[in-house]
Amino acid sequence: MAGTIKIKLVRSGYGWSKKQRATLKSLKLTKLNKVVEMPDIPQIRGMIKKVEHLVQVIE
């Protein structure tokens, strides 16, 4: 089974599309420099790919 990955919000979602802001919210990224730990599954990787210009992935 897959492990976990850490995701850090490095740029604000302000000014981006409503779908991208909703993706950040579903990843539980609400404030700048917040780090969350999520399971390393394809669904989460897809969400990260959608907002890769706003987040940093820590393996």
Gaussian input, Z-matrix of N, CA and C with variables (Angstrom, degrees):
# hf/3-21g

backbone

0 1
 N
 C     1     B1
 C     2     B2     1     A1
 N     3     B3     2     A2     1     D1
 C     4     B4     3     A3     2     D2
 C     5     B5     4     A4     3     D3
 N     6     B6     5     A5     4     D4
 C     7     B7     6     A6     5     D5
 C     8     B8     7     A7     6     D6
 N     9     B9     8     A8     7     D7
 C    10    B10     9     A9     8     D8
 C    11    B11    10    A10     9     D9
 N    12    B12    11    A11    10    D10
 C    13    B13    12    A12    11    D11
 C    14    B14    13    A13    12    D12
 N    15    B15    14    A14    13    D13
 C    16    B16    15    A15    14    D14
 C    17    B17    16    A16    15    D15
 N    18    B18    17    A17    16    D16
 C    19    B19    18    A18    17    D17
 C    20    B20    19    A19    18    D18
 N    21    B21    20    A20    19    D19
 C    22    B22    21    A21    20    D20
 C    23    B23    22    A22    21    D21
 N    24    B24    23    A23    22    D22
 C    25    B25    24    A24    23    D23
 C    26    B26    25    A25    24    D24
 N    27    B27    26    A26    25    D25
 C    28    B28    27    A27    26    D26
 C    29    B29    28    A28    27    D27
 N    30    B30    29    A29    28    D28
 C    31    B31    30    A30    29    D29
 C    32    B32    31    A31    30    D30
 N    33    B33    32    A32    31    D31
 C    34    B34    33    A33    32    D32
 C    35    B35    34    A34    33    D33
 N    36    B36    35    A35    34    D34
 C    37    B37    36    A36    35    D35
 C    38    B38    37    A37    36    D36
 N    39    B39    38    A38    37    D37
 C    40    B40    39    A39    38    D38
 C    41    B41    40    A40    39    D39
 N    42    B42    41    A41    40    D40
 C    43    B43    42    A42    41    D41
 C    44    B44    43    A43    42    D42
 N    45    B45    44    A44    43    D43
 C    46    B46    45    A45    44    D44
 C    47    B47    46    A46    45    D45
 N    48    B48    47    A47    46    D46
 C    49    B49    48    A48    47    D47
 C    50    B50    49    A49    48    D48
 N    51    B51    50    A50    49    D49
 C    52    B52    51    A51    50    D50
 C    53    B53    52    A52    51    D51
 N    54    B54    53    A53    52    D52
 C    55    B55    54    A54    53    D53
 C    56    B56    55    A55    54    D54
 N    57    B57    56    A56    55    D55
 C    58    B58    57    A57    56    D56
 C    59    B59    58    A58    57    D57
 N    60    B60    59    A59    58    D58
 C    61    B61    60    A60    59    D59
 C    62    B62    61    A61    60    D60
 N    63    B63    62    A62    61    D61
 C    64    B64    63    A63    62    D62
 C    65    B65    64    A64    63    D63
 N    66    B66    65    A65    64    D64
 C    67    B67    66    A66    65    D65
 C    68    B68    67    A67    66    D66
 N    69    B69    68    A68    67    D67
 C    70    B70    69    A69    68    D68
 C    71    B71    70    A70    69    D69
 N    72    B72    71    A71    70    D70
 C    73    B73    72    A72    71    D71
 C    74    B74    73    A73    72    D72
 N    75    B75    74    A74    73    D73
 C    76    B76    75    A75    74    D74
 C    77    B77    76    A76    75    D75
 N    78    B78    77    A77    76    D76
 C    79    B79    78    A78    77    D77
 C    80    B80    79    A79    78    D78
 N    81    B81    80    A80    79    D79
 C    82    B82    81    A81    80    D80
 C    83    B83    82    A82    81    D81
 N    84    B84    83    A83    82    D82
 C    85    B85    84    A84    83    D83
 C    86    B86    85    A85    84    D84
 N    87    B87    86    A86    85    D85
 C    88    B88    87    A87    86    D86
 C    89    B89    88    A88    87    D87
 N    90    B90    89    A89    88    D88
 C    91    B91    90    A90    89    D89
 C    92    B92    91    A91    90    D90
 N    93    B93    92    A92    91    D91
 C    94    B94    93    A93    92    D92
 C    95    B95    94    A94    93    D93
 N    96    B96    95    A95    94    D94
 C    97    B97    96    A96    95    D95
 C    98    B98    97    A97    96    D96
 N    99    B99    98    A98    97    D97
 C   100   B100    99    A99    98    D98
 C   101   B101   100   A100    99    D99
 N   102   B102   101   A101   100   D100
 C   103   B103   102   A102   101   D101
 C   104   B104   103   A103   102   D102
 N   105   B105   104   A104   103   D103
 C   106   B106   105   A105   104   D104
 C   107   B107   106   A106   105   D105
 N   108   B108   107   A107   106   D106
 C   109   B109   108   A108   107   D107
 C   110   B110   109   A109   108   D108
 N   111   B111   110   A110   109   D109
 C   112   B112   111   A111   110   D110
 C   113   B113   112   A112   111   D111
 N   114   B114   113   A113   112   D112
 C   115   B115   114   A114   113   D113
 C   116   B116   115   A115   114   D114
 N   117   B117   116   A116   115   D115
 C   118   B118   117   A117   116   D116
 C   119   B119   118   A118   117   D117
 N   120   B120   119   A119   118   D118
 C   121   B121   120   A120   119   D119
 C   122   B122   121   A121   120   D120
 N   123   B123   122   A122   121   D121
 C   124   B124   123   A123   122   D122
 C   125   B125   124   A124   123   D123
 N   126   B126   125   A125   124   D124
 C   127   B127   126   A126   125   D125
 C   128   B128   127   A127   126   D126
 N   129   B129   128   A128   127   D127
 C   130   B130   129   A129   128   D128
 C   131   B131   130   A130   129   D129
 N   132   B132   131   A131   130   D130
 C   133   B133   132   A132   131   D131
 C   134   B134   133   A133   132   D132
 N   135   B135   134   A134   133   D133
 C   136   B136   135   A135   134   D134
 C   137   B137   136   A136   135   D135
 N   138   B138   137   A137   136   D136
 C   139   B139   138   A138   137   D137
 C   140   B140   139   A139   138   D138
 N   141   B141   140   A140   139   D139
 C   142   B142   141   A141   140   D140
 C   143   B143   142   A142   141   D141
 N   144   B144   143   A143   142   D142
 C   145   B145   144   A144   143   D143
 C   146   B146   145   A145   144   D144
 N   147   B147   146   A146   145   D145
 C   148   B148   147   A147   146   D146
 C   149   B149   148   A148   147   D147
 N   150   B150   149   A149   148   D148
 C   151   B151   150   A150   149   D149
 C   152   B152   151   A151   150   D150
 N   153   B153   152   A152   151   D151
 C   154   B154   153   A153   152   D152
 C   155   B155   154   A154   153   D153
 N   156   B156   155   A155   154   D154
 C   157   B157   156   A156   155   D155
 C   158   B158   157   A157   156   D156
 N   159   B159   158   A158   157   D157
 C   160   B160   159   A159   158   D158
 C   161   B161   160   A160   159   D159
 N   162   B162   161   A161   160   D160
 C   163   B163   162   A162   161   D161
 C   164   B164   163   A163   162   D162
 N   165   B165   164   A164   163   D163
 C   166   B166   165   A165   164   D164
 C   167   B167   166   A166   165   D165
 N   168   B168   167   A167   166   D166
 C   169   B169   168   A168   167   D167
 C   170   B170   169   A169   168   D168
 N   171   B171   170   A170   169   D169
 C   172   B172   171   A171   170   D170
 C   173   B173   172   A172   171   D171
 N   174   B174   173   A173   172   D172
 C   175   B175   174   A174   173   D173
 C   176   B176   175   A175   174   D174

   B1=1.4602
   B2=1.5292
   B3=1.2950
   B4=1.4609
   B5=1.5250
   B6=1.3329
   B7=1.4588
   B8=1.5136
   B9=1.3203
   B10=1.4572
   B11=1.5213
   B12=1.3286
   B13=1.4550
   B14=1.5172
   B15=1.3120
   B16=1.4604
   B17=1.5225
   B18=1.3246
   B19=1.4591
   B20=1.5158
   B21=1.3302
   B22=1.4585
   B23=1.5249
   B24=1.3201
   B25=1.4636
   B26=1.5238
   B27=1.3455
   B28=1.4613
   B29=1.5286
   B30=1.3354
   B31=1.4630
   B32=1.5214
   B33=1.3012
   B34=1.4539
   B35=1.5236
   B36=1.3211
   B37=1.4537
   B38=1.5099
   B39=1.3316
   B40=1.4645
   B41=1.5269
   B42=1.3195
   B43=1.4522
   B44=1.5190
   B45=1.3135
   B46=1.4537
   B47=1.5255
   B48=1.3065
   B49=1.4639
   B50=1.5303
   B51=1.3129
   B52=1.4625
   B53=1.5344
   B54=1.3212
   B55=1.4683
   B56=1.5248
   B57=1.3403
   B58=1.4618
   B59=1.5196
   B60=1.3164
   B61=1.4730
   B62=1.5245
   B63=1.3330
   B64=1.4629
   B65=1.5317
   B66=1.3170
   B67=1.4635
   B68=1.5194
   B69=1.3347
   B70=1.4708
   B71=1.5255
   B72=1.3187
   B73=1.4595
   B74=1.5245
   B75=1.3319
   B76=1.4615
   B77=1.5233
   B78=1.3363
   B79=1.4638
   B80=1.5293
   B81=1.3238
   B82=1.4672
   B83=1.5244
   B84=1.3316
   B85=1.4654
   B86=1.5230
   B87=1.3288
   B88=1.4512
   B89=1.5187
   B90=1.3180
   B91=1.4611
   B92=1.5187
   B93=1.3209
   B94=1.4660
   B95=1.5233
   B96=1.3085
   B97=1.4704
   B98=1.5245
   B99=1.3212
   B100=1.4572
   B101=1.5234
   B102=1.3252
   B103=1.4575
   B104=1.5180
   B105=1.3322
   B106=1.4627
   B107=1.5221
   B108=1.3065
   B109=1.4516
   B110=1.5216
   B111=1.3301
   B112=1.4600
   B113=1.5200
   B114=1.3432
   B115=1.4666
   B116=1.5295
   B117=1.3027
   B118=1.4642
   B119=1.5261
   B120=1.3331
   B121=1.4605
   B122=1.5240
   B123=1.3275
   B124=1.4700
   B125=1.5278
   B126=1.3259
   B127=1.4573
   B128=1.5212
   B129=1.3181
   B130=1.4605
   B131=1.5271
   B132=1.3356
   B133=1.4662
   B134=1.5324
   B135=1.3313
   B136=1.4562
   B137=1.5155
   B138=1.3442
   B139=1.4654
   B140=1.5248
   B141=1.3253
   B142=1.4639
   B143=1.5239
   B144=1.3257
   B145=1.4658
   B146=1.5255
   B147=1.3337
   B148=1.4608
   B149=1.5293
   B150=1.3263
   B151=1.4683
   B152=1.5294
   B153=1.3299
   B154=1.4642
   B155=1.5223
   B156=1.3314
   B157=1.4602
   B158=1.5280
   B159=1.3362
   B160=1.4643
   B161=1.5284
   B162=1.3198
   B163=1.4627
   B164=1.5255
   B165=1.3264
   B166=1.4623
   B167=1.5153
   B168=1.3281
   B169=1.4657
   B170=1.5114
   B171=1.3196
   B172=1.4642
   B173=1.5213
   B174=1.3306
   B175=1.4754
   B176=1.5130
   A1=109.07
   A2=115.24
   A3=121.04
   A4=110.97
   A5=115.03
   A6=121.31
   A7=111.13
   A8=114.73
   A9=119.58
   A10=109.58
   A11=115.37
   A12=121.53
   A13=108.39
   A14=115.61
   A15=120.71
   A16=108.12
   A17=115.49
   A18=121.93
   A19=107.74
   A20=116.12
   A21=121.82
   A22=109.19
   A23=117.02
   A24=121.82
   A25=108.71
   A26=116.83
   A27=120.60
   A28=112.71
   A29=117.76
   A30=121.11
   A31=108.47
   A32=116.48
   A33=121.97
   A34=111.41
   A35=116.05
   A36=121.67
   A37=112.86
   A38=116.30
   A39=120.94
   A40=110.29
   A41=116.29
   A42=121.08
   A43=113.90
   A44=118.22
   A45=122.35
   A46=108.68
   A47=116.96
   A48=121.32
   A49=111.52
   A50=113.90
   A51=120.72
   A52=110.84
   A53=117.07
   A54=120.63
   A55=111.36
   A56=116.35
   A57=118.80
   A58=111.10
   A59=117.85
   A60=120.32
   A61=110.24
   A62=117.54
   A63=120.84
   A64=110.73
   A65=116.86
   A66=120.65
   A67=110.56
   A68=116.67
   A69=119.61
   A70=110.60
   A71=116.15
   A72=120.19
   A73=110.89
   A74=117.02
   A75=119.91
   A76=112.01
   A77=116.55
   A78=120.92
   A79=111.44
   A80=116.81
   A81=124.10
   A82=112.65
   A83=115.86
   A84=121.44
   A85=107.54
   A86=117.06
   A87=121.30
   A88=113.08
   A89=118.24
   A90=121.29
   A91=109.70
   A92=115.68
   A93=119.94
   A94=111.06
   A95=115.39
   A96=124.52
   A97=113.48
   A98=117.79
   A99=120.50
   A100=108.65
   A101=116.71
   A102=122.26
   A103=108.33
   A104=115.88
   A105=120.93
   A106=108.43
   A107=115.57
   A108=121.43
   A109=107.89
   A110=116.33
   A111=122.15
   A112=109.00
   A113=116.94
   A114=118.81
   A115=110.70
   A116=116.42
   A117=121.72
   A118=108.82
   A119=115.51
   A120=122.03
   A121=108.84
   A122=117.89
   A123=120.37
   A124=114.56
   A125=118.49
   A126=120.87
   A127=111.26
   A128=117.43
   A129=121.81
   A130=109.70
   A131=117.38
   A132=120.54
   A133=110.78
   A134=117.68
   A135=121.32
   A136=112.02
   A137=116.81
   A138=120.62
   A139=110.50
   A140=116.09
   A141=120.24
   A142=110.03
   A143=117.30
   A144=121.43
   A145=111.25
   A146=116.56
   A147=121.36
   A148=112.32
   A149=117.00
   A150=120.98
   A151=111.36
   A152=117.26
   A153=120.64
   A154=113.16
   A155=118.18
   A156=121.45
   A157=111.90
   A158=117.12
   A159=121.46
   A160=113.21
   A161=117.15
   A162=120.12
   A163=111.44
   A164=114.07
   A165=122.29
   A166=106.55
   A167=116.78
   A168=121.33
   A169=109.08
   A170=115.46
   A171=122.28
   A172=106.19
   A173=116.55
   A174=121.30
   A175=111.86
   D1=152.69
   D2=-178.38
   D3=-72.31
   D4=155.14
   D5=178.89
   D6=-87.16
   D7=-142.27
   D8=178.71
   D9=-126.38
   D10=158.91
   D11=175.27
   D12=-128.68
   D13=153.16
   D14=176.67
   D15=-104.74
   D16=136.86
   D17=-178.76
   D18=-123.68
   D19=131.43
   D20=-178.53
   D21=-119.74
   D22=132.80
   D23=176.89
   D24=-84.27
   D25=115.94
   D26=-176.39
   D27=-109.48
   D28=-17.29
   D29=176.37
   D30=-132.63
   D31=148.12
   D32=-178.38
   D33=-69.71
   D34=149.93
   D35=175.46
   D36=-82.34
   D37=-5.78
   D38=-179.48
   D39=-63.85
   D40=131.65
   D41=178.61
   D42=92.74
   D43=-5.15
   D44=178.45
   D45=-100.41
   D46=174.64
   D47=-174.72
   D48=-65.88
   D49=159.57
   D50=-179.53
   D51=-62.73
   D52=-35.77
   D53=179.01
   D54=-65.76
   D55=-39.04
   D56=179.53
   D57=-69.56
   D58=-37.84
   D59=176.30
   D60=-65.47
   D61=-37.28
   D62=177.60
   D63=-66.40
   D64=-36.01
   D65=177.28
   D66=-64.56
   D67=-42.66
   D68=177.16
   D69=-61.42
   D70=-40.57
   D71=-179.96
   D72=-65.32
   D73=-39.17
   D74=179.39
   D75=-69.83
   D76=-24.92
   D77=174.38
   D78=-83.92
   D79=1.00
   D80=179.66
   D81=65.20
   D82=31.23
   D83=177.39
   D84=-101.46
   D85=103.66
   D86=-173.80
   D87=-112.46
   D88=-26.62
   D89=-177.44
   D90=-128.94
   D91=153.27
   D92=177.84
   D93=-60.28
   D94=145.30
   D95=179.12
   D96=65.31
   D97=11.85
   D98=175.49
   D99=-77.05
   D100=137.57
   D101=179.18
   D102=-115.96
   D103=128.84
   D104=176.75
   D105=-122.10
   D106=152.46
   D107=178.13
   D108=-110.51
   D109=122.93
   D110=-176.97
   D111=-126.82
   D112=157.61
   D113=176.61
   D114=-68.01
   D115=145.33
   D116=-179.12
   D117=-86.90
   D118=80.79
   D119=179.76
   D120=-122.99
   D121=160.21
   D122=-177.21
   D123=-57.82
   D124=-33.16
   D125=179.96
   D126=-64.93
   D127=-42.81
   D128=178.96
   D129=-69.07
   D130=-40.64
   D131=177.65
   D132=-60.68
   D133=-36.98
   D134=177.13
   D135=-65.29
   D136=-40.12
   D137=177.28
   D138=-64.64
   D139=-41.09
   D140=178.82
   D141=-63.21
   D142=-41.17
   D143=179.89
   D144=-60.70
   D145=-33.58
   D146=-178.93
   D147=-69.54
   D148=-30.31
   D149=-178.20
   D150=-122.78
   D151=32.56
   D152=-174.89
   D153=-63.50
   D154=-20.47
   D155=178.52
   D156=-79.57
   D157=-7.49
   D158=-178.49
   D159=-111.94
   D160=-15.82
   D161=-173.80
   D162=-123.45
   D163=166.00
   D164=175.56
   D165=-127.55
   D166=131.05
   D167=-179.19
   D168=-99.20
   D169=129.32
   D170=177.44
   D171=-110.52
   D172=109.23
   D173=-176.30
   D174=-66.87

